[in-house]
């Protein structure tokens, strides 16, 4: 009987971050084979808003992005040290540190999140809408326009993933992503956490950020099929305003997909799992070792 866990993770540059509730463990494999381990107990969002379905997803998303960017920055720092890459802090970062002092890192993380969201909104919201709007004189059906818009979003997303997957460093991140999933499957199958046991599992997992993004794309297509194309700027504006709601719905679907074997849920999870065939790759044993160390550190029965 398969059990379900709250453990989730993120692939890093030559490492993995695992999270269970408010426990964070980052494990990075240095070039000399040494594993660097960092543990942290984070403050989880509290209050009634964080418990309301379709709203709590937004809090979870912001928290995950904040933790993830910090972990990714740390792994990049170790990677640069190992590769002898010298990077000079930008003037923008220097000015932020002068202005905000001890709060500078939080400000820089917030700026990174806003920048990433702005780029995603442009590429996967504004640009597809603008391109499809050029067909309004030829296609009168708003439903057909919305389907074409959704298809173009999907093409942009898949093309972006395929493009970055060709990069050597990104391919290794995708392998660590696979190691993360295999290890979580091992935990949820109640098997002993060993490289041999983890190796036998699939790299695909329903509770994955890739699946979340696919849910966002699919749900946005359904919702925006009912919004008029008469004013493109209004349509784009409504998309931005309703993005938190769409993210909240997607979070609930993702959460459900990781805790049930319902056939309907399994069906709607298929597109995300198919996309994971690109965003996850088979890891080597060294990567699985990193994932196992990370997941053991955040398990409920582990010493903290």
C-alpha positions in Angstrom: 0.0 0.0 0.0 1.5 3.3 -1.1 1.7 6.0 1.5 1.8 9.8 0.8 4.3 12.3 2.3 4.6 16.0 2.6 8.2 15.8 1.4 9.0 17.9 -1.7 12.2 19.1 -3.2 14.0 21.1 -5.8 17.0 20.2 -8.0 19.9 22.6 -7.6 23.3 23.0 -9.3 25.1 19.8 -8.3 22.7 19.3 -5.4 19.2 18.9 -4.0 17.0 20.9 -1.6 14.4 18.8 0.3 11.5 20.3 2.3 9.1 18.8 4.8 6.7 21.2 6.5 9.1 23.8 8.0 12.3 21.8 7.6 14.7 22.6 4.8 17.8 20.5 4.0 20.2 21.5 1.2 22.9 18.9 0.1 25.4 19.9 -2.5 28.1 17.6 -4.0 31.4 19.5 -4.3 33.8 18.8 -7.1 36.1 16.8 -4.7 33.2 14.5 -3.9 32.5 16.1 -0.5 28.9 16.7 0.4 28.0 20.1 1.9 24.9 20.0 4.2 22.9 23.0 5.3 19.7 22.7 7.4 17.2 25.4 8.3 13.9 25.7 10.0 11.8 28.2 8.3 8.8 30.2 9.4 5.7 28.9 7.7 2.8 31.3 6.9 0.2 31.3 9.7 -3.3 32.6 10.0 -6.7 31.7 8.5 -5.8 32.8 5.0 -3.2 30.1 4.8 -5.8 27.4 5.5 -8.4 28.4 3.0 -8.5 26.2 -0.2 -7.7 28.0 -3.4 -6.0 30.8 -1.4 -3.4 28.9 0.5 -1.8 27.8 -2.8 -0.6 31.4 -3.4 1.1 31.5 0.0 2.7 28.1 -0.7 3.9 29.2 -4.1 5.5 32.4 -2.8 7.2 30.5 0.1 8.5 27.8 -2.3 9.9 30.4 -4.7 11.6 32.3 -1.9 13.2 29.1 -0.4 14.1 27.8 -3.9 15.8 30.9 -5.1 18.0 31.1 -1.9 18.9 27.4 -2.3 19.7 27.8 -6.0 21.9 30.9 -5.2 23.8 28.9 -2.6 24.4 26.0 -5.0 25.6 28.5 -7.7 28.0 30.0 -5.2 29.6 26.6 -4.5 29.7 25.7 -8.2 31.5 28.9 -9.0 34.1 28.2 -6.3 34.7 24.7 -7.6 35.0 25.8 -11.2 37.2 28.8 -10.3 34.7 31.3 -11.7 35.2 34.8 -10.3 32.1 36.9 -10.3 32.0 40.5 -9.2 28.8 41.7 -7.5 26.8 44.0 -9.7 26.4 47.7 -8.9 22.7 47.0 -8.4 23.4 44.3 -5.7 26.0 46.6 -4.1 23.5 49.5 -3.9 20.8 47.2 -2.4 23.2 46.1 0.3 24.1 49.6 1.1 20.4 50.7 1.3 18.9 47.7 3.1 21.8 46.3 5.1 20.9 42.9 6.8 17.7 42.8 4.8 19.5 43.0 1.5 19.3 39.2 0.7 15.5 39.2 1.3 15.1 42.2 -1.0 17.3 40.6 -3.7 15.3 37.4 -3.5 12.0 39.4 -3.8 13.4 41.2 -6.8 14.3 37.9 -8.4 10.8 36.5 -7.8 9.2 39.6 -9.3 11.5 39.6 -12.3 10.9 35.9 -13.0 7.1 36.4 -12.7 7.2 39.4 -15.0 9.2 37.5 -17.6 6.8 34.5 -17.4 3.8 36.8 -17.7 5.3 38.4 -20.8 6.3 35.1 -22.5 3.3 32.9 -21.6 0.5 35.5 -21.2 1.0 38.8 -23.0 2.9 37.6 -26.1 0.6 34.6 -27.0 -2.5 36.8 -26.5 -1.0 39.6 -28.7 0.0 37.1 -31.5 -3.4 35.3 -31.6 -5.2 38.7 -31.5 -3.9 39.3 -35.0 -6.3 36.6 -36.2 -9.5 38.3 -34.8 -10.5 39.5 -38.2 -10.3 36.0 -39.6 -11.7 34.0 -36.6 -14.9 35.2 -35.0 -15.2 32.5 -32.3 -13.7 33.6 -29.0 -13.5 29.9 -27.9 -11.4 29.0 -31.0 -9.2 32.0 -30.4 -8.7 30.9 -26.8 -7.9 27.4 -27.8 -5.3 28.7 -30.3 -3.9 31.0 -27.6 -3.6 28.1 -25.2 -1.9 25.9 -27.8 0.6 28.7 -28.5 1.3 29.0 -24.8 2.0 25.3 -24.7 4.3 25.5 -27.7 6.2 28.4 -26.1 6.6 26.4 -22.9 7.6 23.1 -24.4 10.0 24.9 -26.8 11.6 26.8 -23.8 12.1 23.5 -21.9 13.5 21.7 -24.9 15.9 24.5 -25.6 17.4 24.7 -22.1 17.4 20.9 -21.8 20.2 20.9 -24.4 22.5 22.8 -22.1 25.0 20.5 -20.3 24.6 22.1 -16.9 20.8 22.1 -17.1 20.8 18.4 -18.1 22.6 17.6 -14.8 20.1 19.7 -12.9 17.4 17.6 -14.6 19.2 14.5 -13.5 19.2 15.7 -9.9 15.5 16.4 -10.4 15.1 12.7 -11.3 17.0 11.7 -8.2 14.7 13.8 -6.1 11.6 12.1 -7.5 13.1 8.6 -7.3 14.0 9.1 -3.6 10.5 10.5 -2.7 8.9 7.5 -4.5 11.1 5.3 -2.3 9.9 7.0 0.9 6.3 6.8 -0.2 6.7 3.1 -1.1 7.9 2.5 2.5 11.1 0.9 1.3 14.5 1.3 2.9 16.3 4.4 1.6 19.2 3.0 -0.3 20.6 3.8 -3.8 19.7 0.3 -5.0 16.0 0.7 -3.9 15.7 4.3 -5.2 17.2 3.4 -8.5 14.3 1.2 -9.4 11.6 3.9 -9.3 10.5 6.2 -12.1 11.7 9.8 -12.3 8.1 11.0 -12.8 6.1 12.2 -9.8 2.6 13.8 -9.7 3.6 16.4 -7.1 6.1 18.2 -9.2 6.5 21.9 -10.2 6.5 20.9 -13.8 3.0 19.4 -13.4 1.9 22.5 -11.5 2.9 24.7 -14.5 1.0 22.5 -16.9 -2.1 22.7 -14.6 -1.8 26.5 -14.7 -1.7 26.5 -18.5 -4.6 24.1 -18.8 -6.8 25.9 -16.2 -6.0 29.3 -17.7 -7.2 28.1 -21.1 -10.5 26.9 -19.6 -11.1 30.1 -17.6 -10.1 32.6 -20.3 -12.3 30.8 -23.0 -15.1 32.9 -21.4 -13.4 36.3 -21.6 -13.9 38.5 -24.6 -11.2 39.3 -27.1 -12.7 42.8 -27.9 -10.1 44.6 -25.8 -6.6 42.9 -25.8 -5.2 45.1 -23.0 -8.2 44.3 -20.8 -7.8 40.6 -21.5 -4.1 40.7 -20.5 -4.9 42.7 -17.4 -7.6 40.3 -16.3 -5.1 37.4 -16.8 -2.7 39.1 -14.5 -5.4 39.9 -11.9 -6.8 36.3 -12.0 -3.3 34.6 -11.9 -3.4 34.1 -8.1 -6.8 32.4 -8.4 -5.5 30.1 -11.2 -2.4 29.3 -9.2 -4.6 28.5 -6.2 -6.8 26.1 -8.2 -3.7 24.5 -9.7 -2.2 24.0 -6.3 -5.3 22.2 -5.1 -5.3 19.9 -8.1 -1.6 19.2 -7.7 -2.1 18.5 -4.0 -5.0 16.1 -4.8 -3.0 14.4 -7.6 -0.3 13.4 -5.0 -2.7 11.9 -2.5 -5.2 9.9 -4.5 -5.3 7.2 -7.1 -8.6 8.4 -8.6 -8.8 7.7 -12.3 -10.0 11.1 -13.3 -7.2 12.8 -11.4 -4.7 10.4 -12.9 -6.0 11.4 -16.4 -5.6 15.1 -15.9 -2.2 14.5 -14.4 -1.0 12.8 -17.6 0.2 16.0 -19.5 2.4 17.1 -16.5 3.9 13.6 -16.2 4.6 13.6 -20.0 6.4 17.0 -19.7 8.5 15.5 -16.8 10.0 13.2 -19.4 11.9 16.3 -20.4 12.5 18.0 -17.1 13.7 14.8 -15.3 16.5 12.5 -16.4 17.9 9.3 -15.0 20.4 10.2 -12.3 23.7 8.4 -11.5 24.3 6.8 -8.1 26.2 9.8 -6.8 23.1 12.0 -7.4 20.9 9.5 -5.7 23.2 9.5 -2.6 22.8 13.3 -2.4 19.0 13.0 -2.6 18.9 10.3 0.0 21.0 12.3 2.5 18.7 15.3 1.9 15.4 13.4 2.3 16.6 11.7 5.5 17.4 15.0 7.1 13.8 16.3 6.7 11.9 13.1 7.6 9.6 13.4 10.6 11.6 10.9 12.7 15.0 12.5 12.0 17.0 14.4 14.6 16.9 18.1 14.0 
